[in-house]
Amino acid sequence: MVNVVKILTKKANSILSPYSKDSRAVSKWSGRYTELPTQVHMKKALDWLCVAQDSTPDGGVSRSYHLAKIPYFNFTGWAPSYAETTGYIIPTFINAARVLDKPELKERALTMAEWESSVQMSSGAVCAGLDLDPATSKPAIFNTGQVLFGWIKAYELSGNQTYLNSAIRAGDFLLASLDDDSNWTQNISPCASGGGRNYRAYNVRSAWALCLLGKLTGEQKYISAALRNAELIVSTARQNGWLPNCCLDEPESPLIHTIAYAARGILEIGLLEEREDLIAAARAMADGVLENLQPDGFLAGRLDQDWNPTVEWSCLTGTAQMGTVWGKLASYYGSPKHLDAMSKAISYVSSKQVTMSGDTKLEGGVPGSYPVSGAYGEYQLLNWAAKFFVDLLLLEEVIVDGNHQLELSDIY
């Protein structure tokens, strides 16, 4: 009887989701005004992230704002702080503080870093999902790598040894978790379903964080491990650049979100180590995705092994991420097609950001999907969607507008 009630409740929530007050507001205001200056879009996204941080009691950033009740997340409003994404929001705030001359963003970033150190697991890992209870939480390779980005940036900003210690502990956890083939086949987040696979290719983004740690500390062991992992992942690619096992739950039809994670990790390690083979591998992936970019910037949320779309909705997070990959490639190769692709990604995500709503919990937020009912982050404004959108706009400041307050390598 209880199971029947749960099934009926989920079905009712699914039917009612489009009609919730917040869902209707986002549908109304998402992209209502698309001709705003770039920095206005950036400031709105940052303001929304500040509201998300202030909505929690601990200094972390709320995972998401839920417009309606959906399966798995049976609540509305703000979710708890999310360690994984709070970690890589730290560099975004520090970079934006420099570009916009808003020192308060640096203070917020250090508050996030302090919280991250307070919830770091005894192993040095970062927990999967939202469970911070030491008795029940599980370590996650990907999440650990993403918070490592934040500790590195926070240490570079403040010189606080706490952040360096946390970074080294995280790096040592990642190093110890590699198998004999230099792959991560254990401590895969339980949030990544689709059993039978013993690794996820997108964990190469954590290898990028490990490489940065090596650059910071001068420890070659971190850099060597990162290179070995990137080389291994690239060796699994199909001739067209497509990677197997590069999705949370559908390996035959990966999200552009996780495709972008992998492409970015491979690209950045290649740039750091001047490895043309890795840069070329990332370009093959980026060009495969680019084949599906529509004139208005629409990009289907999932692509099969032939780079063909398998869904009709757009993953806005992945579009922003791919825009950054294309922008980095445009800078490296001097290629107009990649610069144009970056511009289209900016235009499309800008048009779907919530603007002019007058509602602080919605204003500046970026839905997980477009339409908001799409199957990635459905009926949610995601903190990492806003983060990657800000990163993309910061990249445009550097590449197109010639802003010299940041280097391309600062944006991660």
Secondary structure by P-SEA (a helix, b strand, c coil): caaaaaaaaaaaaaaaccccaaaaaaaacccccccccaaaaaaaaaaaaaaaaaaccccccccbbbccccccccccccccccaaaaaaaaaaaaaaaaaaccaaaaaaaaaaaaaaaaacccccccccccccccccbbbbaaaaaaaaaaaaaaaaacccaaaaaaaaaaaaaaaaacccccccccccccccccccccccccaaaaaaaaaaaaaaaccaaaaaaaaaaaaaaaaacccccccccccccccccccaaaaaaaaaaaaaaaaaaccaaaaaaaaaaaaaaaccccccccccccccccccccccccaaaaaaaaaaaaaaaaaacccaaaaaaaaaaaaaaaaaccccccccccccccccccccccccccccccaaaaaaaaaaaaaaaacccccccccccccc
